[in-house]
Amino acid sequence: MKVLTERTSDMLNPHYFFALSLPEETKRYLNNSMEPMRLEGSFKKWVHPEDYHLTLAFLGSADELGPVMDKVGRLTHPSFPLTLSGFGTFGKSDSPRILWMGVEPSDMLHRLRGIVFGACEEAGFQLDQRPFSPHITVGRKWNGETQFTQQWLNGFQPPERHTFTATEVVLYQTHPNRLPKYEAIHTIPLQAN
């Protein structure tokens, strides 16, 4: 089985991933924070606010989800707070392909991701082995009239911090030809503190 990533996988078949869902208040905060960039037309595609999430493990296509749902469904982990840390990008420094909102370092997040990632591997999935870089994708493909610069992005950083509580891990299915494009098909609640 080859390693699958969102960029290299074939989007014709249904694809699946485990992620932290975000509360509605956090989705509104994200949407309001990137609205000035959207109005400027700086990126070609914007993520639908209902699709905001923080990926823990991208599975790609799958014929059988029962074993992985069973293994991840057994996880026991407390809910925990996460604080958004500001916008960043992936890709070329002058023409990024991904605009994201990051989160401040969290041992609890890394521990949860390790549990989910390990359970997916135990279920037979070969996952992308790049280091975990927690983020929430909000836009794709730089579309500005000039080259992208970090200075430009710094002008759009939210003035206030936002903290939310991670309360559930969700298995999402991708529907590339509709909006919102991610459908929650299985939810695993985290334990209340």
N, C-alpha and C positions, 0 to 999 in steps of 0.2 A: 504494500500500500504506500503510495507516495505521500509526501508531506503536502498538505493543502493550506493555502492561504487565501484570503479574500481576493487578493489581486490576481492570483494565478489559477484559481479554481473556475470551473465551467459553471456559469450562472444559469444554464438552462434547466438543470435539475434542482430540486429543492435543496437548500443548504441550511445548516443548523449551527447555532452557537449558544454557549452559556454566558450570561452576563448578569451584572447587577442592574436591576431596574432602578429608575429614578422617580422620586415623588413628583407630583404635579407641580408643586411650588418650585422645585429645582428646574424642571423643564421650562417653566415660565421665566425664571431667572436667566437661564441660558439663552432662551429665545430673545429676551429683552436686551441682553448683553451684546449679542451679535447683530441686532437689528441695524445699527448704524453702518456696519460693513455690508449687510445685505442691500440696504438702500443705495450704497455706493456702487454695487455691482462688482465687488472685488473678487468674488469667487463664482464659478460657473454653476455649481450645484450647491443647494443648501439642504441639510438633513431636516426632514419633517420633525417638528418638536415631539411628536408621539414616538419617534424612533430613537430619541436620545437614550443611550445606555453606556455601560462600561463593560467591555468584553473581558471575560475571564478565560475562555477557551473556544476557539473556532474549530468546529468539527468538519465543515465542508458537507458534501453529500453523504447520505447514509441510507442503507437499505433497512437496517434494524436499529431502532433506538431503545428498545426495551432494556438491554443490559446496561447501557450508559445511564439511562434514567434511573434504574434501580441503584446503581453504585453512587451516583451523585445525590440521589434522593435520600440516602442514608446519612448524609453529612450532618454533623451537629456543630454549629458555630453560632456564637452570639451576634446579635446585631451590633453595629458600631458606627461611630460618626466619621464622616469624610468631609474635608474642606476643599472647595475648588481653589485652584492656585493661579488661574489666568490662562490666556490663550497661548498656543504654540503651534508649530507646524512640523510636518514631515515632508521630505522631498528636497528638491533643489533649493538652495538658499535664495535664489532670485525668482523662482517660479514654483512655489510649493504645491504638492498634490493634495495635501490634507491639512485642514484647519481644525484644531482641537482645543478643548478646555481640559487642563490637567487637574490633578488632585495632589494635595500635599502628601508627603510620605506617610505611609500607614503600615505598621507591622501587621495589624489585623487584616488589612486588605491583602497583603502578600501571603499571609498564612491561608486565608480563604482561597485565594487563587491557586495556591499549591495543592490544596485538598481537591478542588474541582479538576485541575489539570491532571493530577495523578489518577483520579478516578476515571477520567476519560481515556488515559493511556491504558489503565488496567482493563478497560472495556474493549481495547483493541484499536483505538484511534491513534494514528501517528500525527502528532501535532507540531506546529511550527515551534522551533526551539530557540527563537530569538529571545533575548531578555525581555521580561515583562515591563512594559512602559504604559502604566495606566492612564487612560485618556477617554474623553467623550468626543467623538467626531461630530463637528457641526457644519463643516463645509468642505467642498472638494474642487480642485483645479483652479489655480490662480487665474484671474481674468482681468486684473488691473491694467490700466493704460500704460503704466510704467512698471519697471521691475519691482518685485516685492523687496521690502527691507524690514529688518527687525524694528527699526525706528518707527516705520509706518504702523506696525502691529502694536507697538507700545502705546500709541495714541488711542487705542481702542480697549485697553485693559480695563476691566470693571473697577469702579472706585471702591466698592465694598466687597468684603469677603462673604462667601455663602457656605454654610455648613448644613449638611443633611445627614440623616441616619439611613444606612444601608440595612434593609429589612428583608430582602428576598433575592434569591438567585433564580433566574428564569431561563428556560430553554426556549429560544426563539427560532422560528422558521422564517427564511427570507422569501419574499415575493417581489422579484425585481421589477415587475411591470405595474405596480400599484403603489399608492401612497395612502397612509403610511405603509412601509414595505415590510416591517417586521411584525410577526404574529407570535404572541406568547402562547406556547402550547403546553408548558408544564412549569409550575411554580413551586419552589422549595423555600418555605419561610425560614428565616434565621430566628434564633431564640431571643425573645425579649429580655432585656437586662433587668 
